[in-house]
Amino acid sequence: MAAISYHILQRCIMATDGCSSVLRKAIGEDWKGKLSMVLYLTGAGLSFVFHWAAQAIYVGLALLWLVPDKRIERAMNES
């Protein structure tokens, strides 16, 4: 649920700031965010059938986000 909430928050901020939003420019395609939401939902569905697969997905997502995303910080420093 945290990934979905974060995605909604990002979209609300970008909608408020308009097309020239610094966040919109920093995020770009945001493949990590989109992939995370899909994998979280997949893990939730799999948890009813294959517990081990859901756990593997969650561990993989934790490892994916272990490396911090510097795009927002870099965009704020540039503007």
mmCIF file of the N, C-alpha and C atoms, coordinates in Angstrom:
data_MODEL
# 
_entry.id   MODEL 
# 
loop_
_atom_site.group_PDB 
_atom_site.id 
_atom_site.type_symbol 
_atom_site.label_atom_id 
_atom_site.label_alt_id 
_atom_site.label_comp_id 
_atom_site.label_asym_id 
_atom_site.label_entity_id 
_atom_site.label_seq_id 
_atom_site.pdbx_PDB_ins_code 
_atom_site.Cartn_x 
_atom_site.Cartn_y 
_atom_site.Cartn_z 
_atom_site.occupancy 
_atom_site.B_iso_or_equiv 
_atom_site.pdbx_formal_charge 
_atom_site.auth_seq_id 
_atom_site.auth_comp_id 
_atom_site.auth_asym_id 
_atom_site.auth_atom_id 
_atom_site.pdbx_PDB_model_num 
ATOM 1   N N  . MET A 1 1  ? 0.815  -1.196  0.000   1.00 0.00 ? 1  MET A N  1 
ATOM 2   C CA . MET A 1 1  ? 0.000  0.000   0.000   1.00 0.00 ? 1  MET A CA 1 
ATOM 3   C C  . MET A 1 1  ? 0.859  1.262   0.000   1.00 0.00 ? 1  MET A C  1 
ATOM 4   N N  . ALA A 1 2  ? 2.064  1.174   0.539   1.00 0.00 ? 2  ALA A N  1 
ATOM 5   C CA . ALA A 1 2  ? 2.929  2.346   0.572   1.00 0.00 ? 2  ALA A CA 1 
ATOM 6   C C  . ALA A 1 2  ? 3.302  2.785   -0.837  1.00 0.00 ? 2  ALA A C  1 
ATOM 7   N N  . ALA A 1 3  ? 3.549  1.847   -1.727  1.00 0.00 ? 3  ALA A N  1 
ATOM 8   C CA . ALA A 1 3  ? 3.918  2.180   -3.103  1.00 0.00 ? 3  ALA A CA 1 
ATOM 9   C C  . ALA A 1 3  ? 2.757  2.864   -3.817  1.00 0.00 ? 3  ALA A C  1 
ATOM 10  N N  . ILE A 1 4  ? 1.564  2.380   -3.593  1.00 0.00 ? 4  ILE A N  1 
ATOM 11  C CA . ILE A 1 4  ? 0.389  2.983   -4.219  1.00 0.00 ? 4  ILE A CA 1 
ATOM 12  C C  . ILE A 1 4  ? 0.152  4.381   -3.666  1.00 0.00 ? 4  ILE A C  1 
ATOM 13  N N  . SER A 1 5  ? 0.287  4.544   -2.354  1.00 0.00 ? 5  SER A N  1 
ATOM 14  C CA . SER A 1 5  ? 0.118  5.855   -1.733  1.00 0.00 ? 5  SER A CA 1 
ATOM 15  C C  . SER A 1 5  ? 1.165  6.838   -2.225  1.00 0.00 ? 5  SER A C  1 
ATOM 16  N N  . TYR A 1 6  ? 2.403  6.384   -2.357  1.00 0.00 ? 6  TYR A N  1 
ATOM 17  C CA . TYR A 1 6  ? 3.475  7.240   -2.855  1.00 0.00 ? 6  TYR A CA 1 
ATOM 18  C C  . TYR A 1 6  ? 3.210  7.657   -4.301  1.00 0.00 ? 6  TYR A C  1 
ATOM 19  N N  . HIS A 1 7  ? 2.721  6.723   -5.111  1.00 0.00 ? 7  HIS A N  1 
ATOM 20  C CA . HIS A 1 7  ? 2.401  7.022   -6.500  1.00 0.00 ? 7  HIS A CA 1 
ATOM 21  C C  . HIS A 1 7  ? 1.287  8.071   -6.588  1.00 0.00 ? 7  HIS A C  1 
ATOM 22  N N  . ILE A 1 8  ? 0.257  7.918   -5.771  1.00 0.00 ? 8  ILE A N  1 
ATOM 23  C CA . ILE A 1 8  ? -0.849 8.883   -5.749  1.00 0.00 ? 8  ILE A CA 1 
ATOM 24  C C  . ILE A 1 8  ? -0.346 10.250  -5.309  1.00 0.00 ? 8  ILE A C  1 
ATOM 25  N N  . LEU A 1 9  ? 0.512  10.284  -4.292  1.00 0.00 ? 9  LEU A N  1 
ATOM 26  C CA . LEU A 1 9  ? 1.079  11.547  -3.824  1.00 0.00 ? 9  LEU A CA 1 
ATOM 27  C C  . LEU A 1 9  ? 1.884  12.224  -4.927  1.00 0.00 ? 9  LEU A C  1 
ATOM 28  N N  . GLN A 1 10 ? 2.719  11.470  -5.639  1.00 0.00 ? 10 GLN A N  1 
ATOM 29  C CA . GLN A 1 10 ? 3.492  12.031  -6.749  1.00 0.00 ? 10 GLN A CA 1 
ATOM 30  C C  . GLN A 1 10 ? 2.578  12.626  -7.804  1.00 0.00 ? 10 GLN A C  1 
ATOM 31  N N  . ARG A 1 11 ? 1.550  11.900  -8.183  1.00 0.00 ? 11 ARG A N  1 
ATOM 32  C CA . ARG A 1 11 ? 0.630  12.379  -9.220  1.00 0.00 ? 11 ARG A CA 1 
ATOM 33  C C  . ARG A 1 11 ? -0.100 13.642  -8.779  1.00 0.00 ? 11 ARG A C  1 
ATOM 34  N N  . CYS A 1 12 ? -0.483 13.720  -7.510  1.00 0.00 ? 12 CYS A N  1 
ATOM 35  C CA . CYS A 1 12 ? -1.164 14.921  -7.005  1.00 0.00 ? 12 CYS A CA 1 
ATOM 36  C C  . CYS A 1 12 ? -0.233 16.136  -7.026  1.00 0.00 ? 12 CYS A C  1 
ATOM 37  N N  . ILE A 1 13 ? 1.003  15.952  -6.623  1.00 0.00 ? 13 ILE A N  1 
ATOM 38  C CA . ILE A 1 13 ? 1.970  17.051  -6.637  1.00 0.00 ? 13 ILE A CA 1 
ATOM 39  C C  . ILE A 1 13 ? 2.216  17.515  -8.067  1.00 0.00 ? 13 ILE A C  1 
ATOM 40  N N  . MET A 1 14 ? 2.380  16.576  -8.994  1.00 0.00 ? 14 MET A N  1 
ATOM 41  C CA . MET A 1 14 ? 2.633  16.943  -10.384 1.00 0.00 ? 14 MET A CA 1 
ATOM 42  C C  . MET A 1 14 ? 1.420  17.627  -11.007 1.00 0.00 ? 14 MET A C  1 
ATOM 43  N N  . ALA A 1 15 ? 0.218  17.203  -10.642 1.00 0.00 ? 15 ALA A N  1 
ATOM 44  C CA . ALA A 1 15 ? -0.988 17.838  -11.166 1.00 0.00 ? 15 ALA A CA 1 
ATOM 45  C C  . ALA A 1 15 ? -1.130 19.264  -10.639 1.00 0.00 ? 15 ALA A C  1 
ATOM 46  N N  . THR A 1 16 ? -0.746 19.472  -9.396  1.00 0.00 ? 16 THR A N  1 
ATOM 47  C CA . THR A 1 16 ? -0.828 20.799  -8.796  1.00 0.00 ? 16 THR A CA 1 
ATOM 48  C C  . THR A 1 16 ? 0.185  21.750  -9.414  1.00 0.00 ? 16 THR A C  1 
ATOM 49  N N  . ASP A 1 17 ? 1.400  21.268  -9.656  1.00 0.00 ? 17 ASP A N  1 
ATOM 50  C CA . ASP A 1 17 ? 2.462  22.113  -10.202 1.00 0.00 ? 17 ASP A CA 1 
ATOM 51  C C  . ASP A 1 17 ? 2.335  22.349  -11.697 1.00 0.00 ? 17 ASP A C  1 
ATOM 52  N N  . GLY A 1 18 ? 1.611  21.529  -12.402 1.00 0.00 ? 18 GLY A N  1 
ATOM 53  C CA . GLY A 1 18 ? 1.423  21.703  -13.838 1.00 0.00 ? 18 GLY A CA 1 
ATOM 54  C C  . GLY A 1 18 ? 2.530  21.075  -14.656 1.00 0.00 ? 18 GLY A C  1 
ATOM 55  N N  . CYS A 1 19 ? 2.594  21.458  -15.924 1.00 0.00 ? 19 CYS A N  1 
ATOM 56  C CA . CYS A 1 19 ? 3.547  20.851  -16.867 1.00 0.00 ? 19 CYS A CA 1 
ATOM 57  C C  . CYS A 1 19 ? 4.993  21.192  -16.556 1.00 0.00 ? 19 CYS A C  1 
ATOM 58  N N  . SER A 1 20 ? 5.233  22.304  -15.887 1.00 0.00 ? 20 SER A N  1 
ATOM 59  C CA . SER A 1 20 ? 6.606  22.720  -15.598 1.00 0.00 ? 20 SER A CA 1 
ATOM 60  C C  . SER A 1 20 ? 7.087  22.221  -14.235 1.00 0.00 ? 20 SER A C  1 
ATOM 61  N N  . SER A 1 21 ? 6.454  21.209  -13.717 1.00 0.00 ? 21 SER A N  1 
ATOM 62  C CA . SER A 1 21 ? 6.788  20.671  -12.400 1.00 0.00 ? 21 SER A CA 1 
ATOM 63  C C  . SER A 1 21 ? 8.210  20.113  -12.367 1.00 0.00 ? 21 SER A C  1 
ATOM 64  N N  . VAL A 1 22 ? 8.962  20.500  -11.348 1.00 0.00 ? 22 VAL A N  1 
ATOM 65  C CA . VAL A 1 22 ? 10.315 19.975  -11.159 1.00 0.00 ? 22 VAL A CA 1 
ATOM 66  C C  . VAL A 1 22 ? 10.244 18.476  -10.891 1.00 0.00 ? 22 VAL A C  1 
ATOM 67  N N  . LEU A 1 23 ? 9.244  18.063  -10.139 1.00 0.00 ? 23 LEU A N  1 
ATOM 68  C CA . LEU A 1 23 ? 9.074  16.639  -9.842  1.00 0.00 ? 23 LEU A CA 1 
ATOM 69  C C  . LEU A 1 23 ? 8.810  15.848  -11.115 1.00 0.00 ? 23 LEU A C  1 
ATOM 70  N N  . ARG A 1 24 ? 7.982  16.375  -12.001 1.00 0.00 ? 24 ARG A N  1 
ATOM 71  C CA . ARG A 1 24 ? 7.675  15.685  -13.261 1.00 0.00 ? 24 ARG A CA 1 
ATOM 72  C C  . ARG A 1 24 ? 8.939  15.495  -14.095 1.00 0.00 ? 24 ARG A C  1 
ATOM 73  N N  . LYS A 1 25 ? 9.772  16.525  -14.142 1.00 0.00 ? 25 LYS A N  1 
ATOM 74  C CA . LYS A 1 25 ? 11.020 16.427  -14.897 1.00 0.00 ? 25 LYS A CA 1 
ATOM 75  C C  . LYS A 1 25 ? 11.983 15.446  -14.239 1.00 0.00 ? 25 LYS A C  1 
ATOM 76  N N  . ALA A 1 26 ? 12.014 15.424  -12.919 1.00 0.00 ? 26 ALA A N  1 
ATOM 77  C CA . ALA A 1 26 ? 12.925 14.531  -12.193 1.00 0.00 ? 26 ALA A CA 1 
ATOM 78  C C  . ALA A 1 26 ? 12.504 13.075  -12.318 1.00 0.00 ? 26 ALA A C  1 
ATOM 79  N N  . ILE A 1 27 ? 11.238 12.808  -12.232 1.00 0.00 ? 27 ILE A N  1 
ATOM 80  C CA . ILE A 1 27 ? 10.733 11.434  -12.241 1.00 0.00 ? 27 ILE A CA 1 
ATOM 81  C C  . ILE A 1 27 ? 10.880 10.807  -13.626 1.00 0.00 ? 27 ILE A C  1 
ATOM 82  N N  . GLY A 1 28 ? 10.539 11.545  -14.652 1.00 0.00 ? 28 GLY A N  1 
ATOM 83  C CA . GLY A 1 28 ? 10.628 11.001  -16.011 1.00 0.00 ? 28 GLY A CA 1 
ATOM 84  C C  . GLY A 1 28 ? 9.683  9.832   -16.192 1.00 0.00 ? 28 GLY A C  1 
ATOM 85  N N  . GLU A 1 29 ? 10.191 8.732   -16.705 1.00 0.00 ? 29 GLU A N  1 
ATOM 86  C CA . GLU A 1 29 ? 9.367  7.541   -16.943 1.00 0.00 ? 29 GLU A CA 1 
ATOM 87  C C  . GLU A 1 29 ? 9.071  6.775   -15.661 1.00 0.00 ? 29 GLU A C  1 
ATOM 88  N N  . ASP A 1 30 ? 9.920  6.878   -14.671 1.00 0.00 ? 30 ASP A N  1 
ATOM 89  C CA . ASP A 1 30 ? 9.746  6.243   -13.361 1.00 0.00 ? 30 ASP A CA 1 
ATOM 90  C C  . ASP A 1 30 ? 9.487  4.744   -13.461 1.00 0.00 ? 30 ASP A C  1 
ATOM 91  N N  . TRP A 1 31 ? 10.396 4.031   -14.113 1.00 0.00 ? 31 TRP A N  1 
ATOM 92  C CA . TRP A 1 31 ? 10.224 2.597   -14.297 1.00 0.00 ? 31 TRP A CA 1 
ATOM 93  C C  . TRP A 1 31 ? 10.263 1.846   -12.977 1.00 0.00 ? 31 TRP A C  1 
ATOM 94  N N  . LYS A 1 32 ? 11.055 2.343   -12.008 1.00 0.00 ? 32 LYS A N  1 
ATOM 95  C CA . LYS A 1 32 ? 11.118 1.653   -10.710 1.00 0.00 ? 32 LYS A CA 1 
ATOM 96  C C  . LYS A 1 32 ? 9.787  1.739   -9.978  1.00 0.00 ? 32 LYS A C  1 
ATOM 97  N N  . GLY A 1 33 ? 9.152  2.887   -10.035 1.00 0.00 ? 33 GLY A N  1 
ATOM 98  C CA . GLY A 1 33 ? 7.871  3.064   -9.362  1.00 0.00 ? 33 GLY A CA 1 
ATOM 99  C C  . GLY A 1 33 ? 6.774  2.223   -9.974  1.00 0.00 ? 33 GLY A C  1 
ATOM 100 N N  . LYS A 1 34 ? 6.721  2.209   -11.292 1.00 0.00 ? 34 LYS A N  1 
ATOM 101 C CA . LYS A 1 34 ? 5.699  1.413   -11.982 1.00 0.00 ? 34 LYS A CA 1 
ATOM 102 C C  . LYS A 1 34 ? 5.930  -0.084  -11.770 1.00 0.00 ? 34 LYS A C  1 
ATOM 103 N N  . LEU A 1 35 ? 7.179  -0.503  -11.872 1.00 0.00 ? 35 LEU A N  1 
ATOM 104 C CA . LEU A 1 35 ? 7.509  -1.909  -11.653 1.00 0.00 ? 35 LEU A CA 1 
ATOM 105 C C  . LEU A 1 35 ? 7.176  -2.319  -10.213 1.00 0.00 ? 35 LEU A C  1 
ATOM 106 N N  . SER A 1 36 ? 7.447  -1.439  -9.264  1.00 0.00 ? 36 SER A N  1 
ATOM 107 C CA . SER A 1 36 ? 7.163  -1.745  -7.858  1.00 0.00 ? 36 SER A CA 1 
ATOM 108 C C  . SER A 1 36 ? 5.684  -1.984  -7.628  1.00 0.00 ? 36 SER A C  1 
ATOM 109 N N  . MET A 1 37 ? 4.840  -1.114  -8.183  1.00 0.00 ? 37 MET A N  1 
ATOM 110 C CA . MET A 1 37 ? 3.404  -1.292  -7.987  1.00 0.00 ? 37 MET A CA 1 
ATOM 111 C C  . MET A 1 37 ? 2.920  -2.613  -8.572  1.00 0.00 ? 37 MET A C  1 
ATOM 112 N N  . VAL A 1 38 ? 3.391  -2.940  -9.760  1.00 0.00 ? 38 VAL A N  1 
ATOM 113 C CA . VAL A 1 38 ? 2.982  -4.202  -10.395 1.00 0.00 ? 38 VAL A CA 1 
ATOM 114 C C  . VAL A 1 38 ? 3.445  -5.391  -9.558  1.00 0.00 ? 38 VAL A C  1 
ATOM 115 N N  . LEU A 1 39 ? 4.698  -5.338  -9.092  1.00 0.00 ? 39 LEU A N  1 
ATOM 116 C CA . LEU A 1 39 ? 5.214  -6.463  -8.309  1.00 0.00 ? 39 LEU A CA 1 
ATOM 117 C C  . LEU A 1 39 ? 4.549  -6.576  -6.941  1.00 0.00 ? 39 LEU A C  1 
ATOM 118 N N  . TYR A 1 40 ? 4.232  -5.447  -6.296  1.00 0.00 ? 40 TYR A N  1 
ATOM 119 C CA . TYR A 1 40 ? 3.514  -5.505  -5.018  1.00 0.00 ? 40 TYR A CA 1 
ATOM 120 C C  . TYR A 1 40 ? 2.141  -6.148  -5.204  1.00 0.00 ? 40 TYR A C  1 
ATOM 121 N N  . LEU A 1 41 ? 1.427  -5.744  -6.234  1.00 0.00 ? 41 LEU A N  1 
ATOM 122 C CA . LEU A 1 41 ? 0.106  -6.331  -6.477  1.00 0.00 ? 41 LEU A CA 1 
ATOM 123 C C  . LEU A 1 41 ? 0.220  -7.816  -6.842  1.00 0.00 ? 41 LEU A C  1 
ATOM 124 N N  . THR A 1 42 ? 1.242  -8.162  -7.615  1.00 0.00 ? 42 THR A N  1 
ATOM 125 C CA . THR A 1 42 ? 1.475  -9.567  -7.962  1.00 0.00 ? 42 THR A CA 1 
ATOM 126 C C  . THR A 1 42 ? 1.799  -10.374 -6.711  1.00 0.00 ? 42 THR A C  1 
ATOM 127 N N  . GLY A 1 43 ? 2.644  -9.823  -5.855  1.00 0.00 ? 43 GLY A N  1 
ATOM 128 C CA . GLY A 1 43 ? 2.997  -10.500 -4.612  1.00 0.00 ? 43 GLY A CA 1 
ATOM 129 C C  . GLY A 1 43 ? 1.799  -10.699 -3.703  1.00 0.00 ? 43 GLY A C  1 
ATOM 130 N N  . ALA A 1 44 ? 0.937  -9.696  -3.656  1.00 0.00 ? 44 ALA A N  1 
ATOM 131 C CA . ALA A 1 44 ? -0.266 -9.822  -2.827  1.00 0.00 ? 44 ALA A CA 1 
ATOM 132 C C  . ALA A 1 44 ? -1.165 -10.934 -3.361  1.00 0.00 ? 44 ALA A C  1 
ATOM 133 N N  . GLY A 1 45 ? -1.313 -11.013 -4.670  1.00 0.00 ? 45 GLY A N  1 
ATOM 134 C CA . GLY A 1 45 ? -2.136 -12.071 -5.253  1.00 0.00 ? 45 GLY A CA 1 
ATOM 135 C C  . GLY A 1 45 ? -1.520 -13.449 -5.066  1.00 0.00 ? 45 GLY A C  1 
ATOM 136 N N  . LEU A 1 46 ? -0.222 -13.524 -5.239  1.00 0.00 ? 46 LEU A N  1 
ATOM 137 C CA . LEU A 1 46 ? 0.465  -14.812 -5.090  1.00 0.00 ? 46 LEU A CA 1 
ATOM 138 C C  . LEU A 1 46 ? 0.510  -15.297 -3.645  1.00 0.00 ? 46 LEU A C  1 
ATOM 139 N N  . SER A 1 47 ? 0.390  -14.388 -2.704  1.00 0.00 ? 47 SER A N  1 
ATOM 140 C CA . SER A 1 47 ? 0.508  -14.782 -1.296  1.00 0.00 ? 47 SER A CA 1 
ATOM 141 C C  . SER A 1 47 ? -0.593 -15.763 -0.870  1.00 0.00 ? 47 SER A C  1 
ATOM 142 N N  . PHE A 1 48 ? -1.702 -15.777 -1.583  1.00 0.00 ? 48 PHE A N  1 
ATOM 143 C CA . PHE A 1 48 ? -2.780 -16.709 -1.258  1.00 0.00 ? 48 PHE A CA 1 
ATOM 144 C C  . PHE A 1 48 ? -2.480 -18.121 -1.766  1.00 0.00 ? 48 PHE A C  1 
ATOM 145 N N  . VAL A 1 49 ? -1.626 -18.223 -2.780  1.00 0.00 ? 49 VAL A N  1 
ATOM 146 C CA . VAL A 1 49 ? -1.365 -19.512 -3.401  1.00 0.00 ? 49 VAL A CA 1 
ATOM 147 C C  . VAL A 1 49 ? 0.068  -19.981 -3.151  1.00 0.00 ? 49 VAL A C  1 
ATOM 148 N N  . PHE A 1 50 ? 1.027  -19.142 -3.487  1.00 0.00 ? 50 PHE A N  1 
ATOM 149 C CA . PHE A 1 50 ? 2.444  -19.481 -3.359  1.00 0.00 ? 50 PHE A CA 1 
ATOM 150 C C  . PHE A 1 50 ? 3.118  -18.492 -2.418  1.00 0.00 ? 50 PHE A C  1 
ATOM 151 N N  . HIS A 1 51 ? 3.170  -18.824 -1.144  1.00 0.00 ? 51 HIS A N  1 
ATOM 152 C CA . HIS A 1 51 ? 3.746  -17.930 -0.144  1.00 0.00 ? 51 HIS A CA 1 
ATOM 153 C C  . HIS A 1 51 ? 5.208  -17.625 -0.443  1.00 0.00 ? 51 HIS A C  1 
ATOM 154 N N  . TRP A 1 52 ? 5.943  -18.627 -0.866  1.00 0.00 ? 52 TRP A N  1 
ATOM 155 C CA . TRP A 1 52 ? 7.370  -18.453 -1.118  1.00 0.00 ? 52 TRP A CA 1 
ATOM 156 C C  . TRP A 1 52 ? 7.623  -17.490 -2.276  1.00 0.00 ? 52 TRP A C  1 
ATOM 157 N N  . ALA A 1 53 ? 6.759  -17.517 -3.302  1.00 0.00 ? 53 ALA A N  1 
ATOM 158 C CA . ALA A 1 53 ? 6.927  -16.620 -4.449  1.00 0.00 ? 53 ALA A CA 1 
ATOM 159 C C  . ALA A 1 53 ? 6.649  -15.170 -4.043  1.00 0.00 ? 53 ALA A C  1 
ATOM 160 N N  . ALA A 1 54 ? 5.622  -14.972 -3.218  1.00 0.00 ? 54 ALA A N  1 
ATOM 161 C CA . ALA A 1 54 ? 5.312  -13.622 -2.749  1.00 0.00 ? 54 ALA A CA 1 
ATOM 162 C C  . ALA A 1 54 ? 6.457  -13.079 -1.903  1.00 0.00 ? 54 ALA A C  1 
ATOM 163 N N  . GLN A 1 55 ? 7.005  -13.907 -1.043  1.00 0.00 ? 55 GLN A N  1 
ATOM 164 C CA . GLN A 1 55 ? 8.128  -13.466 -0.214  1.00 0.00 ? 55 GLN A CA 1 
ATOM 165 C C  . GLN A 1 55 ? 9.346  -13.130 -1.059  1.00 0.00 ? 55 GLN A C  1 
ATOM 166 N N  . ALA A 1 56 ? 9.596  -13.914 -2.088  1.00 0.00 ? 56 ALA A N  1 
ATOM 167 C CA . ALA A 1 56 ? 10.723 -13.644 -2.985  1.00 0.00 ? 56 ALA A CA 1 
ATOM 168 C C  . ALA A 1 56 ? 10.530 -12.316 -3.709  1.00 0.00 ? 56 ALA A C  1 
ATOM 169 N N  . ILE A 1 57 ? 9.314  -12.021 -4.115  1.00 0.00 ? 57 ILE A N  1 
ATOM 170 C CA . ILE A 1 57 ? 9.034  -10.748 -4.780  1.00 0.00 ? 57 ILE A CA 1 
ATOM 171 C C  . ILE A 1 57 ? 9.276  -9.588  -3.823  1.00 0.00 ? 57 ILE A C  1 
ATOM 172 N N  . TYR A 1 58 ? 8.802  -9.717  -2.590  1.00 0.00 ? 58 TYR A N  1 
ATOM 173 C CA . TYR A 1 58 ? 8.980  -8.632  -1.613  1.00 0.00 ? 58 TYR A CA 1 
ATOM 174 C C  . TYR A 1 58 ? 10.452 -8.411  -1.281  1.00 0.00 ? 58 TYR A C  1 
ATOM 175 N N  . VAL A 1 59 ? 11.216 -9.484  -1.169  1.00 0.00 ? 59 VAL A N  1 
ATOM 176 C CA . VAL A 1 59 ? 12.657 -9.349  -0.918  1.00 0.00 ? 59 VAL A CA 1 
ATOM 177 C C  . VAL A 1 59 ? 13.329 -8.682  -2.112  1.00 0.00 ? 59 VAL A C  1 
ATOM 178 N N  . GLY A 1 60 ? 12.942 -9.083  -3.311  1.00 0.00 ? 60 GLY A N  1 
ATOM 179 C CA . GLY A 1 60 ? 13.494 -8.466  -4.513  1.00 0.00 ? 60 GLY A CA 1 
ATOM 180 C C  . GLY A 1 60 ? 13.185 -6.975  -4.586  1.00 0.00 ? 60 GLY A C  1 
ATOM 181 N N  . LEU A 1 61 ? 11.982 -6.596  -4.209  1.00 0.00 ? 61 LEU A N  1 
ATOM 182 C CA . LEU A 1 61 ? 11.618 -5.174  -4.202  1.00 0.00 ? 61 LEU A CA 1 
ATOM 183 C C  . LEU A 1 61 ? 12.416 -4.397  -3.163  1.00 0.00 ? 61 LEU A C  1 
ATOM 184 N N  . ALA A 1 62 ? 12.619 -4.997  -2.012  1.00 0.00 ? 62 ALA A N  1 
ATOM 185 C CA . ALA A 1 62 ? 13.426 -4.326  -0.986  1.00 0.00 ? 62 ALA A CA 1 
ATOM 186 C C  . ALA A 1 62 ? 14.848 -4.104  -1.485  1.00 0.00 ? 62 ALA A C  1 
ATOM 187 N N  . LEU A 1 63 ? 15.389 -5.091  -2.179  1.00 0.00 ? 63 LEU A N  1 
ATOM 188 C CA . LEU A 1 63 ? 16.736 -4.946  -2.734  1.00 0.00 ? 63 LEU A CA 1 
ATOM 189 C C  . LEU A 1 63 ? 16.768 -3.915  -3.859  1.00 0.00 ? 63 LEU A C  1 
ATOM 190 N N  . LEU A 1 64 ? 15.694 -3.838  -4.639  1.00 0.00 ? 64 LEU A N  1 
ATOM 191 C CA . LEU A 1 64 ? 15.612 -2.852  -5.715  1.00 0.00 ? 64 LEU A CA 1 
ATOM 192 C C  . LEU A 1 64 ? 15.673 -1.435  -5.166  1.00 0.00 ? 64 LEU A C  1 
ATOM 193 N N  . TRP A 1 65 ? 14.992 -1.200  -4.058  1.00 0.00 ? 65 TRP A N  1 
ATOM 194 C CA . TRP A 1 65 ? 14.940 0.149   -3.483  1.00 0.00 ? 65 TRP A CA 1 
ATOM 195 C C  . TRP A 1 65 ? 16.046 0.403   -2.475  1.00 0.00 ? 65 TRP A C  1 
ATOM 196 N N  . LEU A 1 66 ? 16.919 -0.585  -2.274  1.00 0.00 ? 66 LEU A N  1 
ATOM 197 C CA . LEU A 1 66 ? 18.048 -0.383  -1.368  1.00 0.00 ? 66 LEU A CA 1 
ATOM 198 C C  . LEU A 1 66 ? 18.971 0.720   -1.894  1.00 0.00 ? 66 LEU A C  1 
ATOM 199 N N  . VAL A 1 67 ? 19.124 0.769   -3.197  1.00 0.00 ? 67 VAL A N  1 
ATOM 200 C CA . VAL A 1 67 ? 19.922 1.817   -3.829  1.00 0.00 ? 67 VAL A CA 1 
ATOM 201 C C  . VAL A 1 67 ? 19.033 3.057   -3.932  1.00 0.00 ? 67 VAL A C  1 
ATOM 202 N N  . PRO A 1 68 ? 19.406 4.160   -3.288  1.00 0.00 ? 68 PRO A N  1 
ATOM 203 C CA . PRO A 1 68 ? 18.549 5.353   -3.303  1.00 0.00 ? 68 PRO A CA 1 
ATOM 204 C C  . PRO A 1 68 ? 18.437 5.968   -4.690  1.00 0.00 ? 68 PRO A C  1 
ATOM 205 N N  . ASP A 1 69 ? 17.320 6.596   -4.927  1.00 0.00 ? 69 ASP A N  1 
ATOM 206 C CA . ASP A 1 69 ? 17.044 7.251   -6.200  1.00 0.00 ? 69 ASP A CA 1 
ATOM 207 C C  . ASP A 1 69 ? 17.394 8.733   -6.058  1.00 0.00 ? 69 ASP A C  1 
ATOM 208 N N  . LYS A 1 70 ? 18.395 9.183   -6.766  1.00 0.00 ? 70 LYS A N  1 
ATOM 209 C CA . LYS A 1 70 ? 18.916 10.545  -6.632  1.00 0.00 ? 70 LYS A CA 1 
ATOM 210 C C  . LYS A 1 70 ? 18.303 11.527  -7.622  1.00 0.00 ? 70 LYS A C  1 
ATOM 211 N N  . ARG A 1 71 ? 17.326 11.103  -8.411  1.00 0.00 ? 71 ARG A N  1 
ATOM 212 C CA . ARG A 1 71 ? 16.784 11.973  -9.453  1.00 0.00 ? 71 ARG A CA 1 
ATOM 213 C C  . ARG A 1 71 ? 16.141 13.231  -8.897  1.00 0.00 ? 71 ARG A C  1 
ATOM 214 N N  . ILE A 1 72 ? 15.362 13.118  -7.830  1.00 0.00 ? 72 ILE A N  1 
ATOM 215 C CA . ILE A 1 72 ? 14.661 14.271  -7.279  1.00 0.00 ? 72 ILE A CA 1 
ATOM 216 C C  . ILE A 1 72 ? 15.652 15.247  -6.673  1.00 0.00 ? 72 ILE A C  1 
ATOM 217 N N  . GLU A 1 73 ? 16.609 14.740  -5.901  1.00 0.00 ? 73 GLU A N  1 
ATOM 218 C CA . GLU A 1 73 ? 17.614 15.590  -5.293  1.00 0.00 ? 73 GLU A CA 1 
ATOM 219 C C  . GLU A 1 73 ? 18.439 16.328  -6.367  1.00 0.00 ? 73 GLU A C  1 
ATOM 220 N N  . ARG A 1 74 ? 18.799 15.627  -7.423  1.00 0.00 ? 74 ARG A N  1 
ATOM 221 C CA . ARG A 1 74 ? 19.567 16.230  -8.514  1.00 0.00 ? 74 ARG A CA 1 
ATOM 222 C C  . ARG A 1 74 ? 18.752 17.324  -9.211  1.00 0.00 ? 74 ARG A C  1 
ATOM 223 N N  . ALA A 1 75 ? 17.475 17.078  -9.446  1.00 0.00 ? 75 ALA A N  1 
ATOM 224 C CA . ALA A 1 75 ? 16.623 18.068  -10.110 1.00 0.00 ? 75 ALA A CA 1 
ATOM 225 C C  . ALA A 1 75 ? 16.413 19.303  -9.238  1.00 0.00 ? 75 ALA A C  1 
ATOM 226 N N  . MET A 1 76 ? 16.313 19.111  -7.942  1.00 0.00 ? 76 MET A N  1 
ATOM 227 C CA . MET A 1 76 ? 16.144 20.259  -7.042  1.00 0.00 ? 76 MET A CA 1 
ATOM 228 C C  . MET A 1 76 ? 17.408 21.122  -7.009  1.00 0.00 ? 76 MET A C  1 
ATOM 229 N N  . ASN A 1 77 ? 18.565 20.495  -7.069  1.00 0.00 ? 77 ASN A N  1 
ATOM 230 C CA . ASN A 1 77 ? 19.818 21.241  -7.058  1.00 0.00 ? 77 ASN A CA 1 
ATOM 231 C C  . ASN A 1 77 ? 20.025 22.010  -8.364  1.00 0.00 ? 77 ASN A C  1 
ATOM 232 N N  . GLU A 1 78 ? 19.513 21.489  -9.478  1.00 0.00 ? 78 GLU A N  1 
ATOM 233 C CA . GLU A 1 78 ? 19.665 22.147  -10.767 1.00 0.00 ? 78 GLU A CA 1 
ATOM 234 C C  . GLU A 1 78 ? 18.768 23.357  -10.919 1.00 0.00 ? 78 GLU A C  1 
ATOM 235 N N  . SER A 1 79 ? 17.610 23.339  -10.287 1.00 0.00 ? 79 SER A N  1 
ATOM 236 C CA . SER A 1 79 ? 16.669 24.458  -10.460 1.00 0.00 ? 79 SER A CA 1 
ATOM 237 C C  . SER A 1 79 ? 16.775 25.499  -9.381  1.00 0.00 ? 79 SER A C  1 
# 
